[in-house]
Amino acid sequence: MSAVCENATVISSIQLSPLLSFLIAVQTAALASLGGGPNFDPKFYVDLPLKYPLNVTTKAFQTLSSSSSQNTTIPPSAFQQFQNSYFDEPGSDLPAYTPADYTPTPANFVPGVQNQQVRKWALQIHALWLILARQTAAIVEKEPDQHTLLPVPQPFIIPGDRFREVYYWDSYWIIRGLLVSGLVDTAKGIVESLLALVEQYGFMPNGGRMYYENRSQPPLLSMMILAIFKREQDPSLLKTALPVLLQEHKFWTTDPHIVLVEDSGCNVHQLSRYWARWDSPRPESSTTDTNVTAGLSTSRQKQVYHDIATAAESGWDFSSRWMQDQEHLTTLRTSSIIPVDLNSFLFQMEANIAFFAKVAGDIETSRNFSVFAKSRKKAIQSILWNAKMGQWFDYWLPACSKKGGIYPWNEESQNKHAFASNFIPLWCGVLAPRDKKIGKIIAALNSSGLLLAAGIATSLKETGQQWDFPNAWPPLQHMIIEGLASTKSHQGKTLAVSIARRWLSSNYASFQVVGKMIEKYNAQYCGQEGFGGEYNPQTGFGWTNGVVLSLLQEYGWPADLPIGCS
Ligand SMILES: OC[C@H]1O[C@H](O[C@H]2O[C@H](CO)[C@@H](O)[C@H](O)[C@H]2O)[C@H](O)[C@@H](O)[C@@H]1O
């Protein structure tokens, strides 16, 4: 039988807009002129709003570049002057906004929190929504060639710091927190904005910037809608969202995201992978990516750029999870991997669509999606589940597929390293709450080495990348805690409470020292922030706040239980 091998893969890349091409040139010039260092952030330059039309600004930049002596380096003072004269501050096109549904002390707020210190902290976090709420300035729609921002119809909550725009998967935990805070209309507004973006693009971009149009992020839109429905029981949002979710589902289940794998019993399964439509440096990190691929052949560079952008689509940018040698970005293989979490999220999306369609009275769609969910569950259990090890593993596609693009299955192609993602299917309801496998999964999690004093580590490998050891990310904690709690296992439920308490203690202790909430923490040591990756740790922080409020709502905090690091 003839085989199709990896080097035959075609990456179709979308076009870079003239505005982005220009801002990348500015970013490159800024690095040369101002020098690098830990505070140089390439994203800053592609977020700069232009004061004047693109042709005027480009001309001024050309004049500045050609007037600088010898090579291309512009003197720092001249660069700074150019920046001040021709650009507004990044984020100035996203004015702050006070959500109309905000009150400083919401009714029935985290009722189970009896400890007054913890209640005070919860209210401080609640107040942070005011700092993180934004709306699109009217000028963005009026002058689209001067802003990289994607305008959206409703105000939204940003993660914080350098993340000045709306993000896809972050919004799920932000919405969970907003619902605890009683900001239901704000939560609905975010969903309305995301639905508008999906209608425009056919998928939800990574975030609200032009440079995120080449990829998506972990697909949690249907979960945001479900969270609001659980609170409000109003079917109207489900009905409006249904056709848009069908569009999103198509994006994830057609070429190039769809992958076919034949199991040992000759059954062919459909699963999905991450795949960015991009084979150049990411505009927001162009100078960084160019550095990573220096010295590689052009075709290798394109492949690495593609797998870098694809890792950003996974939300895990970057991690040894996607690297062939567990160490170097040049060995990323992200687009040749079938991820456990992505397929579990899609199972959840399919089950949600089946439910939403039933509520909307569209019985045929509901039946079809129940079948899709059932088939995906079967595929997850056949290709990704490992009965011996009691967990699910990502499947690394063998280099060659059979004719028809069908990949063979073999156990060695499961990536047996410990990652927090190996336990995400529990959250997505892939198993029934009383499934016999649950005991084994809890044992596997307990012996994985990932459960540490201050949370669940992302992996066991310390690569210096942010989605690796010893970093502990809020969404991963929350999904595993809720996954364990959703089982009928007493042990699972007890473990969920224990992880939640340690996580809250660590976030609390850090907040008492730095006065801020951080995007990621250190799983090893209580109260310490995370580190590594291509940017400094960011504060704010949307999903961190959402997870804390959601856990406090669920578990409360007894009056006599101390919080913080003991
Ligand atoms: O600028 C580098 C990368 O930054 C983002 O990724 C990280 O922050 C996001 C916002 O909190 C989060 O969703 C993601 O999981 C983080 O890794 C961005 O999403 C990337 O696309 C971008 O390249």
The ligand as an SDF file (V2000), in Angstrom:
LIG
                    3D

 23 24  0  0  0  0  0  0  0  0999 V2000
    2.7210   36.7460   23.1250 O   0  0  0  0  0  0  0  0  0  0  0  0
    2.9780   35.4000   23.2680 C   0  0  0  0  0  0  0  0  0  0  0  0
    1.7340   34.5600   23.3660 C   0  0  0  0  0  0  0  0  0  0  0  0
    0.8970   35.0770   24.3940 O   0  0  0  0  0  0  0  0  0  0  0  0
   -0.3730   34.5120   24.5630 C   0  0  0  0  0  0  0  0  0  0  0  0
   -0.3000   33.2790   25.2620 O   0  0  0  0  0  0  0  0  0  0  0  0
   -0.3330   33.2950   26.6530 C   0  0  0  0  0  0  0  0  0  0  0  0
   -1.2770   34.2110   27.2000 O   0  0  0  0  0  0  0  0  0  0  0  0
   -2.6480   34.0140   26.8250 C   0  0  0  0  0  0  0  0  0  0  0  0
   -3.4630   35.0620   27.5340 C   0  0  0  0  0  0  0  0  0  0  0  0
   -3.4910   34.8480   28.9080 O   0  0  0  0  0  0  0  0  0  0  0  0
   -3.1010   32.5830   27.1620 C   0  0  0  0  0  0  0  0  0  0  0  0
   -4.3640   32.3630   26.6010 O   0  0  0  0  0  0  0  0  0  0  0  0
   -2.1110   31.5650   26.5960 C   0  0  0  0  0  0  0  0  0  0  0  0
   -2.4870   30.2880   27.0760 O   0  0  0  0  0  0  0  0  0  0  0  0
   -0.7130   31.9110   27.1150 C   0  0  0  0  0  0  0  0  0  0  0  0
    0.2160   30.9540   26.7150 O   0  0  0  0  0  0  0  0  0  0  0  0
   -1.1090   34.3030   23.2530 C   0  0  0  0  0  0  0  0  0  0  0  0
   -2.3150   33.5760   23.4500 O   0  0  0  0  0  0  0  0  0  0  0  0
   -0.2460   33.5990   22.2320 C   0  0  0  0  0  0  0  0  0  0  0  0
   -0.9290   33.3880   21.0430 O   0  0  0  0  0  0  0  0  0  0  0  0
    0.9740   34.4700   22.0350 C   0  0  0  0  0  0  0  0  0  0  0  0
    1.7500   33.9830   20.9980 O   0  0  0  0  0  0  0  0  0  0  0  0
  1  2  1  0
  2  3  1  0
  3  4  1  0
  3 22  1  0
  4  5  1  0
  5  6  1  0
  5 18  1  0
  6  7  1  0
  7  8  1  0
  7 16  1  0
  8  9  1  0
  9 10  1  0
  9 12  1  0
 10 11  1  0
 12 13  1  0
 12 14  1  0
 14 15  1  0
 14 16  1  0
 16 17  1  0
 18 19  1  0
 18 20  1  0
 20 21  1  0
 20 22  1  0
 22 23  1  0
M  END
$$$$
